[in-house]
Amino acid sequence: MFMKLAVFISGTGSNLLALIEAQRKKYFNSQIKLIVANKEAKGLAHARDNNIAYMVSKDDEKILAKLKEYEIDLIVLAGYLPKVSKKIIDAYKIINIHPSLLPKYGGKGFYGMNVHKAVFANKEKISGVSIHYVNENLDDGEIIFQRKVDISQCQSAEAIAKKVLEVEHESLKEVIKQLEG
């Protein structure tokens, strides 16, 4: 099933770029129609470079209007830091990619390097990626996909982040393809 996607970002957009590359290579049938950023994020360059519509906004009504205008079927949170409002959650199917094996290292304050620092501090040997549906509670929605990453040889949180991010890029496109049916 073809889906029109909106990808929400807050940072560099490396997962967005991986999705754009997968779309270009026809890895999945769906198409990224809109990029939404809560601030002037570096990742918006990927939208500009690939002629994908984008907006920078924190206003629910403006975001909802754009999502409707582009007839979005699925929202993909790819490094989007703000908590998504109930209004948007109630209106759309939303997935999120998280850099740990949920429920471990999820919830308030656990995003990006914060996750990897905690994983490293706790001397974990395995970390990974979780992709889940978004509900009103942070990192609490039904898990769609998880992939483990052996981090036993990683000597820093940064090394963990690099290793997990590579798996994120592969995992997100797999889930989009899976959701197409």
C-alpha positions as CSV (number, residue, x, y, z in Angstrom):
1,M,0.0,0.0,0.0
2,F,1.4,3.4,-1.1
3,M,1.6,5.9,1.8
4,K,2.3,9.6,1.8
5,L,4.8,10.3,4.5
6,A,5.7,13.2,6.7
7,V,9.0,13.0,8.4
8,F,9.5,15.1,11.6
9,I,13.1,16.1,12.5
10,S,14.9,18.3,15.0
11,G,18.6,17.8,14.1
12,T,20.9,16.6,11.4
13,G,18.3,14.4,9.6
14,S,20.5,11.4,9.0
15,N,17.5,9.1,9.3
16,L,15.6,11.4,6.9
17,L,18.5,11.2,4.4
18,A,18.5,7.4,4.7
19,L,14.8,7.4,3.9
20,I,15.3,9.7,1.0
21,E,18.0,7.4,-0.4
22,A,15.7,4.4,0.1
23,Q,12.9,6.1,-1.7
24,R,15.2,7.1,-4.5
25,K,16.3,3.4,-4.9
26,K,12.7,2.4,-4.8
27,Y,13.2,0.3,-1.6
28,F,9.6,1.1,-0.7
29,N,6.7,2.4,-2.7
30,S,5.7,5.2,-0.3
31,Q,6.8,8.8,-0.8
32,I,8.1,11.5,1.5
33,K,5.8,14.4,0.9
34,L,6.6,16.7,3.8
35,I,9.3,17.4,6.3
36,V,8.4,19.1,9.6
37,A,11.0,20.6,11.9
38,N,10.3,22.2,15.2
39,K,13.3,24.6,14.6
40,E,15.7,25.6,11.9
41,A,17.4,22.1,11.9
42,K,20.4,21.1,9.8
43,G,18.4,18.3,8.3
44,L,16.2,20.7,6.4
45,A,19.0,20.9,3.9
46,H,18.0,17.4,2.8
47,A,14.5,18.6,2.1
48,R,15.8,21.6,0.1
49,D,18.4,19.4,-1.8
50,N,15.7,16.9,-2.8
51,N,12.8,19.3,-3.5
52,I,10.6,18.0,-0.7
53,A,8.2,20.4,0.9
54,Y,9.1,21.4,4.4
55,M,8.0,23.6,7.3
56,V,9.4,24.9,10.5
57,S,6.7,25.2,13.2
58,K,5.7,24.3,16.7
59,D,2.1,25.3,16.1
60,D,-0.2,22.3,16.1
61,E,-2.9,24.0,13.9
62,K,-0.4,25.0,11.2
63,I,1.2,21.5,11.3
64,L,-2.2,19.8,11.1
65,A,-3.2,22.1,8.2
66,K,0.0,21.1,6.2
67,L,-0.4,17.4,7.0
68,K,-4.0,17.6,5.6
69,E,-2.9,19.7,2.6
70,Y,-0.3,17.0,1.7
71,E,-2.8,14.2,2.5
72,I,-0.3,12.5,4.8
73,D,-1.0,8.9,5.8
74,L,1.9,8.3,8.2
75,I,4.1,10.5,10.3
76,V,7.7,9.3,10.9
77,L,9.5,10.8,13.9
78,A,13.1,10.6,13.0
79,G,15.0,12.4,15.7
80,Y,12.1,14.7,16.6
81,L,12.6,15.9,20.1
82,P,9.3,17.6,21.2
83,K,6.5,15.5,22.6
84,V,3.8,15.2,19.9
85,S,0.5,16.7,21.0
86,K,-2.6,14.6,21.6
87,K,-4.3,16.5,18.8
88,I,-1.8,15.2,16.2
89,I,-1.6,11.7,17.8
90,D,-5.4,11.5,17.6
91,A,-5.4,12.5,13.9
92,Y,-2.6,10.5,12.5
93,K,-0.8,7.1,12.6
94,I,2.7,8.0,13.9
95,I,5.9,5.9,14.3
96,N,9.1,6.8,16.2
97,I,12.6,5.4,16.0
98,H,14.3,5.2,19.3
99,P,18.0,4.3,19.9
100,S,17.6,1.6,22.5
101,L,15.8,-1.7,23.1
102,L,12.6,-0.3,24.7
103,P,11.4,-0.3,27.4
104,K,15.0,0.1,28.6
105,Y,16.3,3.6,28.3
106,G,13.0,5.2,27.2
107,G,10.9,8.0,28.4
108,K,11.5,11.5,29.6
109,G,15.1,12.7,29.0
110,F,16.1,9.5,27.1
111,Y,16.9,10.7,23.6
112,G,20.0,10.8,21.4
113,M,23.3,10.9,23.2
114,N,21.5,10.8,26.6
115,V,20.5,7.2,25.8
116,H,24.0,6.1,24.7
117,K,25.6,7.7,27.7
118,A,23.3,5.8,30.0
119,V,23.8,2.6,28.2
120,F,27.6,3.1,28.3
121,A,27.5,4.0,32.0
122,N,25.6,0.9,32.8
123,K,28.2,-1.2,30.9
124,E,25.5,-2.8,28.7
125,K,26.8,-5.3,26.1
126,I,23.8,-5.1,23.9
127,S,21.8,-2.1,22.8
128,G,19.7,-1.6,19.7
129,V,16.9,0.1,17.9
130,S,13.2,0.2,18.6
131,I,10.5,1.5,16.2
132,H,7.2,1.9,17.8
133,Y,3.8,3.5,17.4
134,V,3.4,6.8,19.2
135,N,0.8,7.3,21.9
136,E,0.4,10.0,24.6
137,N,3.2,8.5,26.8
138,L,6.8,8.9,25.7
139,D,8.3,5.8,24.2
140,D,5.4,3.7,25.3
141,G,3.5,2.8,22.1
142,E,3.3,-0.7,20.7
143,I,6.7,-1.9,19.4
144,I,6.7,-2.7,15.7
145,F,10.3,-3.6,15.3
146,Q,13.5,-4.1,17.3
147,R,17.0,-5.0,16.3
148,K,19.8,-5.8,18.7
149,V,23.3,-4.3,18.3
150,D,26.4,-5.9,20.0
151,I,28.2,-3.0,21.7
152,S,30.5,-5.1,23.8
153,Q,33.6,-3.7,22.0
154,C,32.5,0.0,22.2
155,Q,34.8,2.1,24.3
156,S,32.6,5.2,24.5
157,A,29.0,6.5,24.3
158,E,30.0,8.0,20.9
159,A,31.1,4.6,19.6
160,I,27.7,3.2,20.7
161,A,25.9,6.0,19.0
162,K,27.7,5.5,15.7
163,K,27.1,1.7,15.7
164,V,23.4,2.1,16.6
165,L,22.8,4.8,14.1
166,E,23.9,2.6,11.2
167,V,21.3,0.1,12.3
168,E,18.7,2.8,12.6
169,H,19.2,3.8,9.0
170,E,18.5,0.2,7.8
171,S,15.7,-0.5,10.2
172,L,13.5,2.6,9.5
173,K,13.3,1.8,5.8
174,E,12.5,-1.8,6.5
175,V,9.6,-0.8,8.7
176,I,8.2,1.6,6.1
177,K,8.3,-1.3,3.6
178,Q,6.6,-3.6,6.2
179,L,3.8,-1.1,6.9
180,E,3.1,-0.9,3.2
181,G,1.9,-4.5,3.5
